Amino acid sequence: MTDKPRILVVGAGAIGSFYGAILKRAGCEVGVVLRSDYDAVKEGGFRFTSPLGELSWQPDRVYRADEKPDRFPDYVLLCVKVLPGVDRAALVRPWMGEHTGLVLIENGLDIERDLAEAFPEHPLVSCLAFIAVSRTGPGEIHHQAYGQLVMGNFPAGFDGHCRRLSSLFREGGIDVNDSEAVVGERWRKCVWNAPFNPLSVLCNGADTLSILDAPGGEDLVRTMMEEVMAVAAADGYPLPDDLVEKNLVGTRKMGAYKNSMALDYLNDRPIELDAILGNVVAIAQRLGVPVPHLTTVLTALRIRYQ
Amino acid sequence: MTDKPRILVVGAGAIGSFYGAILKRAGCEVGVVLRSDYDAVKEGGFRFTSPLGELSWQPDRVYRADEKPDRFPDYVLLCVKVLPGVDRAALVRPWMGEHTGLVLIENGLDIERDLAEAFPEHPLVSCLAFIAVSRTGPGEIHHQAYGQLVMGNFPAGFDGHCRRLSSLFREGGIDVNDSEAVVGERWRKCVWNAPFNPLSVLCNGADTLSILDAPGGEDLVRTMMEEVMAVAAADGYPLPDDLVEKNLVGTRKMGAYKNSMALDYLNDRPIELDAILGNVVAIAQRLGVPVPHLTTVLTALRIRYQ
């Protein structure tokens, strides 16, 4: 017996299998719930290439989505994409025991509410992942770089569950930023994502520098970032004034880069439009903050994706 | 000998060969300057399908762009697309005699200035075409519908040249709206074109109803139309308040429709982005009129087309 918690990863794609690998390295028992890759992973586990060294692992349990757990986990790691029509509470419910905590490792803004309402008695830990990782085949994952998490309770705080998970992830080999205000951190990431991700799709997969170097491109990105900052402030999360310029300088320094939404678009996968942009515009409308540039980009993508 | 004027069409694509056909029917001598379709037209003329009846015609003269005219025409009809990097004054110059008048049949806003400055001593007639016509092969044109022109002098007025040309076009079988304020008419057409044409390209060829029926789509189109109206008013061309709603109702009535820019996009042809939208935004900036929605659409397309 170990005092390490039992983990179950729901949605063990590239992100989920990566953080599962990290917790496995930290000594946890880690199971996964799979759809398309069930056979490959049941047979051969997850095979990784990674600058962190050997991350390949065999899950302790491999479930199909319609199975039942033989024992409830201490924590469910939810790592599915946030898409309209995907009821994440329903995906998670069969795996939640009386004391199971729910850990989100997902992108976007205002993505916790549904789950907080569905599981009001359970611990809820919200994580943002800063990582470049992709699935290259059934059970095959290529981890290019990074892996840092920002972690905190939703809507605020940093409780014992966070402390426990945070130190396990560190043991497994990644950095974790403990945050008492994870929603603020989501807003901060959103200042970059809300312009660049949707614009890259609208421009058919354009990279960051193509966007910034087009006539008017940098001005448009700056204005969209300022709109996000204004909504964040109205929502109670003022961000530092110099964040926009720092983002722009940092983006140029990083060189031409195709963000995850651009890659989703180029690979014909659904895009997380609401989580990244739609929710920002909805909050802006509720709070009466004008966001004409964000609205135009959102609407153009809704026309394409309706 | 006839007292009908000699016409030379520069840029005898679908539009140019259509209006050449009309003036030929009216009894004019009509020549053409061609690039790619020179051999086909020299050999077999223009072959039309059209609801107006037999429009096929053999030009009286067929020139290549690098030839010299054996006699200067009374009017040059300029029907090329308005694209960055295309010096229309240079295209026209070799064909302009001392008394040759210049007739533009081209789409867009603020597209006359270069030519007015290049040929200050020559008559300048500016026409907007309302027509659905397309080239289906070398020298082959399919005229689907319409053909009406709005005509006037640039920047204002309706002189003897306009009267003469206007009645010739009518003799040839199309309607002409005589206008003392053709720039105002360009603004009026722009209220429809500036939202729908670029949005259709940004949405990868979406038709009018797909744009209007998407969540937020009609609001976006309405707001873009209102922005164009505000720039037009600031530029000295106030338009009727109900134009926006009339445009929206009319567009719905017309049914799903792919505009010319959508077709250019879908057929990998260059799009007239500046003539249709860029010039509106440039005038807005000069006059200090805020146009955030127009600017966002323009910039996203500039990123794609840079």
Contacts between the chains, C-beta under 8 A, distances in Angstrom:
chain1	res1	chain2	res2	distance
A	199	B	300	6.5
A	199	B	303	7.0
A	202	B	202	6.3
A	202	B	300	5.0
A	203	B	300	6.0
A	203	B	303	4.4
A	203	B	304	4.8
A	204	B	204	7.8
A	204	B	304	6.2
A	206	B	303	5.5
A	206	B	304	7.0
A	210	B	303	6.2
A	210	B	306	7.1
A	211	B	303	5.4
A	213	B	306	7.4
A	214	B	299	6.8
A	214	B	302	4.8
A	214	B	303	4.1
A	214	B	306	4.5
A	215	B	299	7.5
A	215	B	302	5.1
A	215	B	306	7.0
A	216	B	295	7.0
A	216	B	298	7.0
A	216	B	299	4.1
A	216	B	302	6.0
A	217	B	299	6.1
A	217	B	302	7.1
A	217	B	303	5.5
A	219	B	299	7.5
A	220	B	295	7.2
A	220	B	296	6.3
A	220	B	299	4.4
A	220	B	300	7.6
A	223	B	292	7.7
A	292	B	223	7.7
A	292	B	292	3.8
A	292	B	293	5.5
A	292	B	296	7.3
A	293	B	292	5.5
A	293	B	293	7.9
A	293	B	295	7.6
A	293	B	296	4.8
A	295	B	216	7.0
A	295	B	220	7.2
A	295	B	293	7.6
A	296	B	220	6.3
A	296	B	292	7.3
A	296	B	293	4.8
A	296	B	296	3.9
A	296	B	297	6.2
A	297	B	296	6.2
A	297	B	300	7.0
A	298	B	216	7.0
A	299	B	214	6.8
A	299	B	215	7.6
A	299	B	216	4.1
A	299	B	217	6.1
A	299	B	219	7.5
A	299	B	220	4.4
A	300	B	199	6.5
A	300	B	202	5.0
A	300	B	203	6.0
A	300	B	220	7.6
A	300	B	297	7.0
A	300	B	300	7.1
A	302	B	214	4.8
A	302	B	215	5.1
A	302	B	216	6.0
A	302	B	217	7.1
A	303	B	199	7.1
A	303	B	203	4.4
A	303	B	206	5.5
A	303	B	210	6.2
A	303	B	211	5.4
A	303	B	214	4.0
A	303	B	217	5.5
A	304	B	203	4.8
A	304	B	204	6.2
A	304	B	206	7.0
A	306	B	210	7.1
A	306	B	213	7.4
A	306	B	214	4.5
A	306	B	215	7.0
